């Protein structure tokens, strides 16, 4: 039994690449990326200052970095972008 092209077209399922689907736009993505960058820089600077220089100043840098990460996480988890 042979199948015709028309029968094949009717049963053929078109596969689409996942990137073709539009993801919802995240208006806060740039803000979150900047907050993540600031967090990383402050955390690294805080660790260096803590071990090389003044421990109290290093702790303060780390505490500020953690606060910034909490803000970024809250934006992401609470979906402020809507």
N, C-alpha and C positions, 0 to 999 in steps of 0.2 A: 504494500500500500504506500503510495507516494503522497506527500503533502504539497499542496500548491503554495505559491508565494503568499496568496491572500490568507490562507489558513495559518501560515507561519506568522504573518503580521498580526493576526488576531490573538494568537497565543503568546506572542513575544512580549516579555516584560522589559521595559526600558529602565536600565540602571542609570541613576544620576549620581554624580559625584557630590559628596556632602558639602563641599565648598560652594556649590551652586545655590544652595538654599541660603536665603538671606537671614543672617542672625539679627536679633533685635539690637538696635543701636544703643550703646551704653553712653549716655551723655557725660557720665562722671568718670569715664575711663582715663582720660588725660589727667584729671585731678588725682585719681587713685595711683596712676603710674608715678606722678611727681611725689606723692606722699611716700610711696615705696622707695623711691630713689633717696629721698631725704632720710628715711628710716635706715637704709643700708649705710649711707655715709656717716650718720650720727652714731650708729652702733659700732662701726669699725673705728671711728675716731675715739669713741668712748672707751673701747677696749685698749687701744694704744695708749691713751692718756692714763687709764687706770693702771696699767702695768709699767709704764715708763715714767709718768709724771705724778701729778697729784691724784690720789685715789678719790677724794671727794668730788673733784671736777669730773673725773671719769664716770663716777656713779651718776652725776647729774646729767651728763650726755646720754648715758644709757637709759635713764628714766624718761628723758624727753623723747628718745627714740621709741621707747615702748608706748608712750602716750600717743605718738603719731601713728604707730601701727594699730593701736586700738581704734583710732578715728577712721583709718582706712578700712579696717575690718567691719566697723559699724556701717560705713557707707555701702560696702559690698553686701553684707548680710541683710541689712534693712532695705536694700534695693531703692536707694534714694533717687535713682535715675529715672523713675517713672513720672 
